[in-house]
Amino acid sequence: MNRKITNYIVISIKGMAMGAADAVPGISGGTIALLLGIYEELITTIGNINLSLFKELNNGFYSFWKKLNGNFLLSLIVGIGISLLTFIKLTAYLFNEYPILIWSFFLGLVLATIFVIYKLVKSWNYINLIFVITSTFISFYIGSINITADIEVNLAYIFTCGIIAASAMIIPGISGALILVILGLYSTMINAVNNLEYDKIITFALGAIIGLLSFSKIIKWMFYKNSSLTYSILLGFVIGSLSEVWPWKSELGENILPSSYIGENYLFYSIILISIGFLLIFLVEKIQKSNN
């Protein structure tokens, strides 16, 4: 098989992993993109989309598509789309039936991601440390928010939530799905996808596109100015998300020790799954380095 075609298939598979993560409250698609080695290319590609880019059409569609990095973007979107359409029900089933085991696997992924991002910070100083602590606190605080008030869900609200959630989705450590839970829109959008409610899906997608195009430019600028500082901020966001992926929670949703969990805590199997998730990231990283 042609090497380029194989590469785009791999990108689609990575997109599927991102889509599955974005469908789960507590896991960030940005985290998956970062640990799979496509985060900077994703941010750069999205950040380069502007009105002047479309002037390239004057030189032909191929020139425009190449400057857009269209093959990468299309492959990723196809993977994310397939994942969202096929894995939402499966993900919901697994989290309902085996929540501790699934969260244990994700905990291993996030723990390994912390080490991966740490190695990407090329220089350390007190400023980096301050930003790590600050972003950790912000991520932890966002995860602890609980909105119980009734919210009127209309298309304008769905559009606004799309902008906010999409901006969060590309930040490692902050779950776009969790943001939707906080905003009271998670179940609404899950049902919309399951029932193919196109008005809600299209409205949310338009908001998400605006959020992605806007926020990606900020992150792209941050990487250009100081990549180590940017990775320090992202590191804090991922550390702060550990509270959300902790498998053992009380009936009130508070983190507890496995020994305090009411019911089967699956500690032995959880340790195995945490280890598998942890080692999987280092295996992926090793494969990426060997291919570069």
PyMOL commands that set and color helices and strands:
alter all, ss='L'
color gray80, all
select helices_A, chain A and resi 3-22+29-35+39-47+51-59+61-68+70-97+99-120+126-144+155-169+176-182+186-194+198-225+227-240+242-245+258-260+267-291
alter helices_A, ss='H'
color red, helices_A
deselect
rebuild
show_as cartoon
